[in-house]
Amino acid sequence: METGNALGSILRMRKLALVILTLVAVTFAAELPTKKYVNLAAVKTMVAGAEAEAKKQGVDVTICIVDESGNFLFLQKADGVSVNTLDFCREKARYAALYGNPSREAAEAMKNGNAIPLAFPSFFPNQGGLPIKVDGKTLGGIAASGAKSEIDEAIAQAGLDALFKK
């Protein structure tokens, strides 16, 4: 009989240990953070908004969207736009994503005589790139290139406005 009681105790302890381990695993899984990111639907919405603004402004531009690390999510060059706009647009978007600020701020720093930021990685002093921010966190960048800098920024802003329904 004592063997049966000992065996029963061991089985109950194993079940209790299994329940505890399951609860610990569920607790840790519940604490994993969720990460927001720019998905394909968001990209399509921003592109549609940016394209509509470019058409409204009567300009052809290159449009670029990057993730928070500056990696391409979208790149489109309009017909007849200079090939160099591909690089300009990418760099504007990367600056906005990596620094979390409009690329206009880099241009303003240069106009004010501050050349120190030229040593910063991915510093690009040209207006037209804007960060994509949600709840204060930068998720990426959007930029346009091929028109006057103010118009490029207005096109990027229209993409953001379309996404955030402004």
C-alpha positions in Angstrom: 0.0 0.0 0.0 2.8 2.4 0.8 4.2 2.0 -2.7 0.8 2.9 -4.1 0.7 6.1 -2.0 4.2 7.0 -2.9 3.4 6.5 -6.6 0.2 8.6 -6.3 2.2 11.4 -4.6 4.8 11.4 -7.3 2.1 11.5 -10.0 0.3 14.4 -8.3 3.6 16.3 -7.9 4.4 15.7 -11.6 0.9 17.1 -12.6 1.4 20.1 -10.3 4.9 20.7 -11.8 3.3 20.5 -15.3 0.6 23.0 -14.4 3.2 25.4 -12.9 5.4 25.1 -16.0 2.4 25.7 -18.2 1.4 28.8 -16.2 5.0 30.2 -16.3 5.2 29.6 -20.1 1.8 31.4 -20.6 2.9 34.2 -18.4 6.1 34.8 -20.4 4.3 34.5 -23.7 1.8 37.1 -22.6 4.7 39.5 -21.8 6.2 39.4 -25.2 6.0 42.8 -26.8 4.0 43.3 -30.0 5.7 45.3 -32.7 3.9 47.7 -35.0 5.3 47.8 -38.6 4.5 49.3 -42.0 2.5 46.5 -43.7 1.6 46.2 -47.4 -1.8 47.8 -46.9 -0.2 50.8 -45.3 2.3 51.1 -48.1 -0.5 51.0 -50.8 -2.5 53.7 -48.9 0.5 56.0 -48.6 1.5 55.5 -52.2 -2.1 56.3 -53.4 -2.1 59.5 -51.3 1.3 60.6 -52.6 0.4 59.8 -56.2 -2.8 61.8 -55.9 -0.9 64.8 -54.5 1.8 64.6 -57.3 -1.0 64.6 -59.9 -2.7 67.5 -58.1 0.6 69.4 -58.1 1.2 68.5 -61.8 4.6 66.9 -61.2 6.2 63.5 -61.8 8.3 62.2 -59.0 10.0 59.1 -57.5 8.3 57.8 -54.3 10.1 55.7 -51.8 9.0 54.1 -48.5 11.4 52.4 -46.1 11.1 50.5 -42.8 12.6 51.7 -39.5 16.0 50.4 -40.5 16.0 52.2 -43.9 15.3 49.1 -46.0 13.2 49.4 -49.1 9.5 48.6 -48.8 8.5 50.5 -52.0 10.3 52.4 -54.7 8.6 53.9 -57.8 10.0 56.2 -60.4 7.6 58.0 -62.7 8.2 58.1 -66.4 10.4 60.9 -67.5 11.9 61.6 -64.0 15.7 61.7 -63.8 17.4 58.4 -62.6 19.2 60.3 -59.9 15.9 60.8 -58.0 16.0 57.1 -57.1 19.0 57.7 -54.9 17.8 61.1 -53.6 14.4 59.7 -52.7 15.9 56.6 -50.9 18.3 58.8 -48.9 15.5 61.3 -47.9 13.3 58.4 -46.7 16.3 56.7 -44.9 17.2 59.9 -43.1 13.6 60.3 -41.9 13.4 56.7 -40.7 16.8 56.5 -39.0 16.7 59.9 -37.3 12.9 60.2 -36.8 12.9 63.7 -38.2 11.9 65.3 -41.6 14.9 65.5 -43.9 14.1 69.2 -44.1 15.8 69.6 -40.7 19.1 68.3 -42.1 18.8 70.8 -45.0 18.1 73.6 -42.4 21.2 72.6 -40.4 23.4 72.9 -43.4 21.8 76.3 -44.3 22.6 77.5 -40.8 26.3 76.6 -41.3 26.3 73.4 -39.2 28.4 71.0 -41.2 29.1 68.6 -38.3 26.2 66.4 -39.1 27.8 65.6 -42.5 29.8 63.0 -40.5 26.6 61.3 -39.3 25.7 58.0 -41.1 22.9 58.5 -43.6 22.8 62.3 -43.1 21.0 63.7 -46.1 20.4 67.4 -46.2 17.6 67.6 -48.7 13.9 68.3 -48.0 11.3 65.8 -49.0 11.5 62.9 -46.5 9.2 62.4 -43.5 9.2 59.8 -40.7 6.3 57.4 -40.4 5.4 57.6 -36.7 2.8 55.8 -34.6 2.4 56.5 -30.9 5.7 58.4 -31.0 7.7 55.5 -32.4 9.2 55.8 -35.9 8.2 52.8 -38.1 9.8 54.0 -41.3 10.1 56.9 -43.7 8.4 58.2 -46.9 9.9 60.5 -49.4 9.4 62.0 -52.9 12.0 63.4 -55.2 11.9 65.1 -58.6 10.0 68.3 -58.0 11.0 71.4 -55.9 11.9 70.3 -52.3 8.7 71.9 -50.8 6.5 70.0 -53.3 8.4 66.7 -52.6 7.7 67.1 -48.9 4.0 68.0 -49.6 3.7 64.8 -51.6 5.2 62.7 -48.8 2.9 64.5 -46.3 -0.1 63.6 -48.5 1.0 59.9 -48.2 1.1 60.2 -44.4 -2.2 62.0 -44.4 -3.8 59.3 -46.4 -2.6 56.7 -44.0 -3.7 58.5 -40.9 -6.9 59.8 -42.5 -6.2 63.5 -42.1 
